[in-house]
Amino acid sequence: MKRFLIFSLSLLLTFLLVACKSESSNSEVVNYSPVFSNLNLLQEFDKFEDKLEQMPTVSNKEKEIDKLIKKIGVENFPLIQDDNVIFVYRAESQKKDISFVSDLSNWRKIKMKQLSDTSLYYLKIKAPEASRFDYKFVIDGRFKNDPFNDNKTVSSVFGLNSQVMMPKYNSQGYWRDDLTVKKGHLNKEVLKDAEVSIYLPADYKENSTKKYPVLYFIGGDKYLEYGNVTNTLDKMIAKGKLEQVIGVFIDSKELSSENRVNSLIIKKIIAYIDREYPTLTDANKRVLIGYNIFADLALRTILENNGLVASYLGESPILSEKSIELLAENTRKNISFYLHWGEFANQQNLVNNFKLARRLKEEGYRYKAEINLDGNDWGNWRENIAYGLEYILSDEQSSNGVDRLAIKEDFDGEFPNHFQIENDENIIAKEWSGKYQITFKDTSYAKLTYYKFSNFNLEADLELLSNYPFAFVFSGERNHTLLINPQQKLFNIYIDGEEVYSKEIIDLLPVKKIRLTAKDNKIDIYLNGQDLGEVSFTTEMSNYLSILGVKGTEVKFDRLYIEEEF
């Protein structure tokens, strides 16, 4: 009877998982379509684990796992239903240190659980249903792709990563090769200052009198190798999504560490292309495109050479303060901007993107800024560059996009987790269903987010489990500390260590809810729903938000919500 139950559960899981994953080879859209939506994948997996626990020997358990993996098939891992994902890894022995890292966790290690003393390790997570993300396993300190998942994507760091496309993730797939589409031509040219590859559309020779917009890709060798951008151009032109263009790919190895030199190289390349090819010389028909630090180089080149290029496309830009300053000094508003980045991973490098988006909105530029449910690597860039190209070369550009940032964390296990604190000798963090408890062993800070705050709402449902002080700290050029001190029954605000506000909170203890509303260099403070008043307060130059505790401070969070308006 026991063996029959295990077989039945295995078969049920097999039917469910095969039904939950499908990819049409004839479609540009990749998605998954759960059929048996009335079945609960997590419950069935738990039942399978319970049955294994009842088996007398590890050998018998391993045989049942073999059968299950064979029935499900390698192409159906990881196991996905709705927003639930179960990752599994089969180790060579039962004693291994196995962790999961991904865009979702900002590449921090999450320890995987061992299934009933067997060689199978697993991890259950929740992820947004419209998301895509890269991941790997870490086996005894060594990175490894998922052997049960054939779905891989190129990475600028690891070469190849395993990837997950969640059920509602849609891919236009322009970057994929399509033999039915007419191909453009790619020629290499060695100039005096740089090596470039030049893309000419399929009908270039037949249109001898036509003049073309030009796309300049900074770090172009990577766009060709990792981004498959020529496929994207071919397919978008064939489908009428993009007018015919010339593409110029500037090799990353030709670029200097000095921005002044790079800007000069790009100017010379533009002059050469205009001289040797039939181009449209309108600055709006020249587009500078880059990713990460190359997106910053593209922006600085445009702003330092006003009138040369008037269209910008940045993918996960890592922008310098200098670029933001140049934009503030710019007096010409004829530049069009498109920028996008992933919500997952590397957020500390993307903080200036929000400042840029705010500036573009305030100054009335034509722009579009988008945040993708994705990481910040080639899986994102090669997919979403198509949206940027379509927008930036359109004659009808409307300004829209990111106008607010919202971080919501209710500790239900869903990723991305914006509230992930590393344990050390000063702090112990413990998470369980719907709760996050932090114990301070010594006076210490714990960073929560790298976002820069100006006008924002912050709401926290929490419980102070001790009478020791607890504070939110906005850190940067100046430090703003909002301190709750149950021992002294006071709420204080300090700026760079100097007290600027103090209020007795005898009637408000224990504090359960905190709400902070900052706008126009003022902050309104609410404790347990009671308004304590407004205080002069600016965090314009903040770099990150932290919490502060002393030895003995214990706090338990139920919810944290932060929203910033641009």
Buried (B, 14 or more C-beta within 10 A) or exposed (E): EEEEBBBEBBEBBBBBBBBBBEBEEEEBEBBBEBEBEEBBBBEBBEBBBEBBEEBEEBEBBBEBBEBBBEBBEEEBBBBBBBBBBBBBBBBEEEEBEBBBBBBBBBBBBBEBEBBBEBBBBBBBBBBBBBBBBBBBBBBEEEBEBBEBBEBBBBBBEBEEBBBBBBBBBEBBBBBBEBEEBEBBEEEEBEBEBBBBBBBBBBEBEEEEEEBBBBBBBBBBBBBBEBBBBBBBBBBBBBEEBBBBBBBBBBBBEBBEEEBEEBBBBBBBBBEBBBEEBEBBEEBBBBBBBBBBBBBBBBBBBBBBBBEBBBBBBBBBBBBBEBBBEBBEEBEEEEBBBBBBBBBBBBBBBBBBBBBBBBBBBEEEBBBBBBBBBBBBBBBBBBBBBBBBBBBBBEEEBEBEBBEEBEBEBBBEBBBBBBBBBEEEEBBBBEBEEEBBBBBBBEBBBBBBBBBBBBBBBBBBBBBBBBBBBBBBBBBBEEBBBBBBBBEBBBBBBBBEEEEBBEBEBEEBBEBBBBBBBBBEEEBBBBBBEEEBEEBEBBBEEBBBBBBBBBEBBBBBBBBBBBBBEB
